[in-house]
Each structure stands twice: as C-alpha cells, then as structure tokens.
Amino acid sequence: MTNRMEGPPARAPGAQLSTAVLCVWNDIDPEIEGEYEGWYQWDHLRDRVDVPGFRSCRRYLRVAGEGRRYFTFSDLDSPEVTNAPTYLERLRNFSDWTRRIMPHFRRAIRMPANVTVERGDGTGGFLAAVLYEQAAEERRTAIRRAIDAALGEIMQDACVTRVRVFEVNVAAANVHNPEAALRPDPALTAELAIVLEGSYEATVSRHLATLTALPELASLHRMMQSSVYRLLFSSQG
C-alpha cells in the first residue's frame, strides 16, 4: 500500500530530533516467555523510563524475517545518558526479577547508538530493521548521504512515519554492564542499523528493501537480516 500526497508536513514547531538511542534485540527461552512479558512491562521498562534522559521505551515482536524475536529501544536525550551515574547505578543494582530473567536471554544484540539520519517523527504500528557490522567510519558519510537522498522519495508515502539510521556509540558500548554477566552468552554489538516505521507491514518491508539495495550498503556484512516487527508497548519517560 502506498498513499502519496504532495509531501510530508513540516515537523511541528519545537519538536526535538532524537540524538541517541539504546537498542536491544534478543530471543528468550520459550518456557519463561510469559514471565518475560511481565518483567518487561512491569519492571524493566518502568525502571528505565524513570532514569533521567530516557524519553521513552518501546517494545516490538517480530512478525516477518529471521531476526531476533524481540526488539526494544529507548529514545535518549543525548549519547551521554548511558554513561551517566544514575543509569550506571541501575546497571549495578538490578532487581531480583532481572536476576531471574537474564539467564534466559539468548542471542542478544545491544547497541547504544547515535541517530545520524532522521526523517519523520511518528510512531508506526510496524517497524522494519536491518543490522550491519564492520561499517567502517570512512564509509559512513557516503552511506548517510545515499540513505538521506533515497528518503526524499520514500517519505512521500504517507504510510511511512519515521526512518532513522543508528550508528554505534563506541564509548557507551564499552561501559561495564553487570547485567550482562547474568546472560548465558555475551551480547553482540551492531555498528549500523536502519530502522523504518510505518502503518503497514508490507509498507515498511518494501521501503527497507529499497534502502538495503543501495550500492553503498551492498558490500556490508549483515549482522541481522531485514526483519519486520509489530509494536507491543510504548512507555513515555
């Protein structure tokens, strides 16, 4: 489905671009999936949005593709939030519920990142994402430019609500995280992610395919193949 108009409206006066996010993709052991839902909704997300600098947290469930089953991310005021004393204190003093859940995390990818390209400002019911590794810094400028140019056409589709490029914040990724020691396998870190939100599953899938076909991205190794997610829950800070 493609709904075209003369062009997307200008961003509302005073609307702020997000500059940083904290992303987690993961699987979970099936036998604990019900408790995992309760932990995320009632414990973990509430704890995170209470941290100064966390604007919002969102959770998604994969509905297409072969990526991790769950995707969760938080919009942050700045990249420095994940190095701030309040957040680091939360990592050191996790709840008993977190202690029970973490050993059941599987194939986690944790990515504190800077937002380097952003178009749109709406939350879509569906989201498509792809992750890359080994995206060398000298190539990223060309990648940003190519994606930004392609978005001129993509954002004419009213069913696309937001498109962003996340690039890993190396300093934040290297912060000691005591929670990680509870997981059965170490979390990976992606270097580049493209995240496209929209109103329909087919819409986000099709437009993400357009972006991943760009020559500037063709030779990059994908850490996670393109996958589509459905919004489960959103909480504001």
N, C-alpha and C positions, 0 to 999 in steps of 0.2 A: 504494500500500500504506500502510495506517495501522494501527499497533499501539498500542492505547491501554492505559494502566494507571491506577492510582489517582493517580499523579503522579510526576514525576521525583524521584530520590533527592536528598537534600541534598548539596551539594558536600563532598568529603572534608575532614576537619579539616586545616588547614594549607595547603590548596590555594590558590594565588595567582591572582587575576584578572590578566590581562594588561592593561597600561595603554597600550601603544603597539605599532604595527606599522610595517613598511616594505614596501610593496606595489609590484609591477611587473607590468603587463600588456603583452604585446608579441607581434608577429609576427616571423618570421625568414625570410630568403631561403631558399627550398627547397633550393638547391644546397649549402648549408652546414649543413643541419639535423642531419646525423649528427655532425659535429664540434661543433655547438652543444650536443648532448646530453652529449658527453664533457666539454666545457668546464664546463657547469653542474654535473655530478655530481662531477667530479674536481678542479676548480679553484675555481670561483667560490663554490659553496655551502660548501665546506670552508674557504675563506678567510673567509667571513662568519661562520660559527658559531664561528670562533676569536677573533672580536672580543669583548672583554668587554661584556656587556649584551645580546648576541644569544642568546636562549634556544633558538631552533630556526628552521630554514628548511624550507619546503615548496614543492614544485613540482606544478603541475597542467596538464593538457591539456584543451582544450575538446572536449566531445562533443556539445553542442547549443547553438543560438543563433548569433548573428553577432558576438560579441565577439572580442577578440584571441585568438589561438590558444593562447598560454601565459599562465599566471598563477603568479607566485612571490611568496611573502611570508615575512617573518621576524617572529616574536614578540620584542619587546624588553622589557627590564626597565623602561624609562622613556622618555619622549619625548626626553630629553637625550642618549640614546645616539648619535643621528645627528649630534649636534654635538660629540661627544667627540673629543679629539685622536687616539685610536687609530683610530677609524673614518675621520676626515678624512685621516689618513696613508695608509690603504688606498686612498682615492679618488685620492690624488695619485700613488701608486706601484703602479699596476696591473700585472698580469703581461703578458708578451708574448702569451699566449694571448688575454687580454682585448682586447689591441690588435687582434688578427686578427678577433675575433668582433664587436666593437661596430659596425663599419661595415655589418654585415648586419642589425642591429636595425631593425625597422620599426614605425611607429605606436605607439611606446612611451607608456605612461601610468605615471608614477612618483608614488607617493603615500605620503609619510611621514605617519602619522596617529595620532591619539589614539583609543583604544577608549572610546566613550561609552555604549554599551549592550552588555551581555554576558549571555547565558543559556547554561547548559550548559558542559561542559569537555572534551568528547570530540572526537576527530578522526574525521570521517566519510570514507568512500571517495569520496563525491561532494560537490561544493560548487557552490552557485548564487550568482552575484554580479550586482549591477547598480550602475552608477556614475552619479552626478549632478554637474552643475556649477551654479554660481550658487545654492547653497543658503545664502541669507543667514543670518547669525548670529541675527537676531531670530526667525527661523522654526524654528531647530533645536531649541529647547526643546520646541515643540509636536510636532515630528517625533519626537523621542526618546520623549516621553510616549505618543504614538499607537502607536509600534512596541512599546514595552515592554508596553502594555496588550494588544496583539494577541498577544504571545508567551505570555501566560497560557494561551491555548488551544493554540497551536502546539506548545508544549513538552510537551503531554500525549501527543504522538505519540512513541513510543519510538524511531522511526526518524530523529528529528531529534536530532543530537548537540550542536550548538552554533549559536548565532546571535549575530552581532556587528554593531555599527554602527561604521564608521570615519569620523572627521572629520579633514580635513587639518590637519596641524600647519604653520602658515604659516612659522614661523621655520625649521623643518627643511627645508621645501620650497625655501626661498631660499638654502640653503647652496650654495656653489660646488662643482660636481661636474665635475672634469676629464674623467671618463669620457664625459660627455655630449657633449663636443666631437668624439668619435670617431664618433658616430652620424650617419646621413645626414639625419635630421630631428629637430627638437627634441622632447623628451618633453613631453607634456601633463600637467596635474595635475588630478585629480578633487577635488571638495570634500567629497563624501559617498559612502560605499559601504555597501551592505548585503550581508553575507556569511553564507550559511546552509549549514551542513554536515549531512550525514545519510548514511544507509546505502544509499539507492537514488536513482537519477537522477530518477525520477518524483516521489519524495517532496520532494526539495529544490526541484524546479521548481514544484510545486504550491504549496508554502508560501511561496516567494518571491513568487509571483504574488499571493497574499493580501496580503502586505506592500506590494507596489508599488501595489496598488489602493486603499490608504488615501487618504482625501481630502487629508491633509496633504502627500502626495507627488505628487498628481495633476498639479499645475501646474509641477513642477520639470522642467527640461530634462535628458534623459538623455545623458550623455557616451558611455556604452556600454550597449546593451540587455541585458536579462537573459540570461545565458548559464550553461550548466552545465559543470562541469569534473570530470575524474577525477584522483584523486591518482596522481602518478607516483613521488614520492620524498619522504622526510622525514628530516632530519638534526638531531640534538639538539646544543645547544651545551655 
